[in-house]
């Protein structure tokens, strides 16, 4: 007969516990924001860049190296683990900062999956200065044209929304975000407050397969909120032009950004939530 202590351990220990090293091996981009406004490691460029709308040519963009230190800086010791990216203002000309996607995300035509994990500390109903705000947006052209993101909309109070919008064919028309059939998960009336940290995970699979088998899930604070599924979702990016956009219109703290080359298990999501700085302990 097994001792009582063994039985209790079996009841309290997950059957499939997350292995930290396996999580770290899946990382394609990691930014701790402990000391610098750049990624700690990744498979592509680690420095942030800034994209602005072109001053005279509609629909065109200008990309500059570096970012504005007036709008973004490191808040040492104020992160969920160590320092954090502190976004204090909005850039002119619809400016937004990003990590180049090439090498930093596992995009592959023919089928691929991945995940994004990030921590946010903001009050979307009092701090934000723009109608819409995307803490994370991964795209080449736009949020509703080959875009994977979560945002706060212009409702009062604001909603948190996760979208996985397929690329629009040349002769096609984008799906409206207000369309009931839009590929979105909605969280009405988000009530986050300054000082509270919240963990967000976007977890997706079977993109760009050509089949109606794609899934993109939203997790908040370790809980599955909803999924976009049973659809054909093709990002169809030119990876040279795609970006992992961070803190678009965002005011507040953002920390421990990580992109993965596969979907995460629930146990791994819980591990990232319970140990916010675990990726920073990876062996080089």
C-alpha positions in Angstrom: 0.0 0.0 0.0 1.3 3.5 -0.9 1.9 5.9 2.0 -0.6 8.7 2.5 2.0 11.3 1.6 2.4 9.7 -1.8 -1.3 9.8 -2.5 -1.5 13.4 -1.5 1.4 14.2 -3.9 -0.4 12.5 -6.7 -3.5 14.5 -6.2 -1.6 17.9 -6.1 1.0 17.4 -8.8 -0.1 17.8 -12.5 0.1 14.6 -14.5 2.0 16.5 -17.2 4.1 19.1 -15.5 5.8 21.7 -17.7 9.5 21.3 -18.2 11.2 24.7 -18.1 14.0 23.8 -20.5 11.5 22.6 -23.1 9.7 25.9 -22.9 12.9 27.8 -23.3 13.9 25.7 -26.3 10.7 26.8 -28.0 11.5 30.5 -27.7 12.2 32.4 -31.0 12.2 35.9 -29.4 12.5 36.9 -25.8 12.6 40.5 -24.4 12.9 40.8 -20.6 13.1 44.6 -20.7 15.2 44.4 -17.6 17.9 46.7 -18.8 17.5 47.6 -22.5 14.8 48.4 -25.0 15.7 45.4 -27.2 15.3 41.7 -27.1 17.6 39.5 -25.0 17.7 36.8 -27.6 16.0 35.7 -30.8 16.6 34.2 -34.2 16.5 37.5 -36.1 17.1 41.2 -35.4 17.0 42.0 -31.7 16.7 45.8 -32.0 13.4 47.6 -32.1 12.5 49.7 -35.1 9.8 52.4 -35.6 7.3 52.5 -38.5 5.5 55.8 -39.4 2.9 56.6 -42.0 4.6 58.3 -45.0 4.0 62.1 -44.8 2.8 62.4 -48.4 2.2 59.0 -49.9 -1.0 57.4 -48.6 -0.7 53.8 -47.7 3.1 53.9 -47.6 5.3 53.6 -44.6 8.7 54.9 -43.4 10.8 52.6 -41.2 13.5 54.1 -38.9 16.1 52.3 -36.8 15.7 52.8 -33.0 12.7 54.1 -31.0 11.7 57.3 -29.2 13.1 57.4 -25.7 10.6 60.1 -24.9 7.7 57.7 -25.4 9.4 54.5 -24.3 11.9 53.7 -21.6 13.0 51.0 -19.1 11.3 51.2 -15.7 13.9 49.4 -13.6 12.6 47.2 -10.9 8.9 47.9 -11.8 8.3 44.9 -14.0 6.5 41.7 -13.1 10.1 40.4 -13.0 13.0 42.9 -13.0 12.5 45.9 -15.3 9.7 46.6 -17.8 9.0 48.6 -20.9 7.3 51.8 -19.8 5.2 53.3 -22.6 4.3 56.9 -21.7 3.1 58.6 -24.9 1.8 58.0 -28.4 4.0 58.5 -31.4 3.0 61.0 -34.2 2.0 59.8 -37.8 0.5 56.6 -36.4 4.0 55.6 -35.3 4.6 52.1 -33.8 7.6 50.1 -32.6 8.3 46.6 -33.7 10.8 43.7 -33.8 11.3 42.4 -37.4 9.4 39.1 -37.8 12.0 37.4 -39.9 13.8 34.8 -37.7 11.9 35.8 -34.7 8.7 33.9 -35.5 8.1 30.4 -36.9 6.1 31.5 -40.0 6.1 28.9 -42.7 3.8 28.7 -45.7 2.2 25.2 -45.8 1.4 25.2 -42.1 2.8 26.5 -38.8 1.9 27.3 -35.2 3.2 29.4 -32.4 2.5 31.4 -29.3 3.0 34.8 -27.7 3.3 35.4 -24.0 3.4 38.9 -22.5 2.5 40.7 -19.2 0.6 44.0 -19.1 0.0 46.6 -16.4 -2.4 49.3 -17.4 -5.8 50.8 -17.0 -7.3 50.8 -20.6 -10.2 52.9 -19.5 -8.2 55.9 -18.1 -4.7 55.8 -19.5 -5.1 55.2 -23.2 -5.1 58.2 -25.6 -6.2 56.6 -28.8 -9.4 55.0 -29.9 -7.7 51.6 -30.3 -4.6 50.1 -28.7 -2.8 46.9 -29.6 -0.3 45.8 -26.9 0.7 43.1 -29.5 0.0 43.0 -33.2 1.8 40.7 -35.6 1.3 41.6 -39.3 2.7 42.8 -42.6 -0.1 45.0 -43.8 -2.6 45.5 -41.1 -4.6 44.1 -38.2 -7.5 42.9 -40.5 -5.2 41.7 -43.3 -3.0 38.9 -42.2 -3.0 40.1 -38.6 -2.7 38.3 -35.3 -3.3 40.5 -32.3 -5.1 41.5 -29.1 -6.3 45.0 -28.5 -8.5 47.4 -26.5 -11.3 48.9 -28.6 -13.2 52.2 -28.4 -16.1 51.0 -26.3 -16.8 52.5 -22.9 -15.7 50.6 -20.9 -13.3 49.2 -23.4 -13.4 45.6 -24.6 -10.3 43.4 -24.9 -10.3 41.5 -28.2 -8.2 38.9 -29.8 -8.2 38.7 -33.6 -6.7 36.2 -36.1 -7.6 37.8 -39.5 -6.5 36.0 -42.6 -4.7 37.8 -45.5 -7.1 39.4 -48.0 -6.7 38.2 -51.6 -6.0 41.0 -54.2 -9.6 41.0 -55.3 -11.0 40.4 -51.8 -12.5 42.6 -49.1 -11.4 42.6 -45.5 -13.8 41.2 -42.9 -15.2 44.0 -40.7 -14.2 43.8 -37.0 -17.9 44.4 -36.1 -19.0 41.5 -38.3 -20.5 38.7 -36.0 -18.5 36.2 -38.1 -15.2 38.0 -37.7 -12.4 35.8 -36.4 -12.3 37.3 -33.0 -12.6 36.5 -29.3 -14.2 39.3 -27.3 -14.0 40.2 -23.6 -16.5 42.9 -22.9 -15.9 45.7 -20.4 -12.3 44.9 -19.3 -11.7 46.4 -15.9 -7.9 46.2 -15.4 -6.4 48.7 -13.0 -2.9 50.3 -12.7 -0.7 48.2 -10.4 -2.2 44.9 -11.4 -0.2 42.6 -13.7 -2.1 40.4 -16.2 -0.7 37.6 -18.3 -1.8 37.2 -21.9 -1.1 34.3 -24.2 -2.1 33.9 -27.8 -1.8 30.3 -28.8 -2.3 29.2 -32.5 -1.9 26.2 -34.8 -2.5 25.2 -38.4 -2.1 28.6 -40.0 -1.5 28.7 -43.8 -2.5 25.0 -44.3 -5.2 25.9 -46.8 -7.6 23.9 -44.7 -10.4 24.9 -42.3 -8.4 23.6 -39.3 -6.8 26.7 -37.9 -7.1 27.5 -34.2 -6.1 30.7 -32.3 -6.8 30.8 -28.6 -6.7 33.7 -26.0 -5.6 33.0 -22.4 -5.8 35.6 -19.7 -4.2 34.9 -16.4 -3.9 31.2 -17.1 -7.5 30.7 -18.2 -8.8 29.9 -21.7 -11.1 32.8 -22.7 -12.0 31.7 -26.2 -10.9 30.4 -29.5 -11.1 31.3 -33.2 -11.3 27.9 -34.8 -12.6 25.7 -37.7 -11.4 28.3 -40.3 -8.8 28.5 -43.0 -6.5 31.3 -41.7 -3.5 32.3 -43.9 -1.2 35.1 -42.8 0.5 34.8 -46.2 3.2 37.3 -45.2 6.2 38.5 -47.0 8.3 37.7 -43.9 10.9 40.4 -44.9 8.2 43.0 -44.4 6.3 41.6 -41.4 6.7 42.8 -37.8 6.0 41.9 -34.2 4.5 45.2 -33.1 4.6 46.1 -29.5 2.7 48.7 -27.4 0.8 50.2 -30.3 -1.1 53.2 -28.7 -0.3 51.6 -25.4 0.2 53.5 -22.2 1.5 51.5 -19.2 4.0 48.8 -18.4 4.7 45.8 -20.6 7.0 43.0 -19.6 8.4 39.5 -20.3 7.6 39.3 -24.0 8.2 35.9 -25.6 7.4 34.4 -29.0 7.5 30.6 -29.4 7.9 28.2 -32.4 4.9 26.0 -31.4 1.7 26.1 -29.4 2.1 25.9 -25.6 0.4 23.3 -23.4 -1.8 24.5 -20.6 0.8 23.3 -18.1 3.4 25.5 -19.9 1.0 28.5 -19.9 0.5 28.1 -16.1 4.3 27.8 -15.6 4.9 31.1 -17.4 2.1 32.7 -15.3 3.4 31.4 -12.0 7.1 32.1 -12.8 7.1 35.3 -14.8 10.9 35.6 -15.0 11.6 31.9 -15.9 12.7 32.6 -19.5 15.4 34.9 -18.3 17.1 32.0 -16.6 17.8 30.2 -19.8 21.2 28.8 -20.4 23.2 30.5 -23.2 
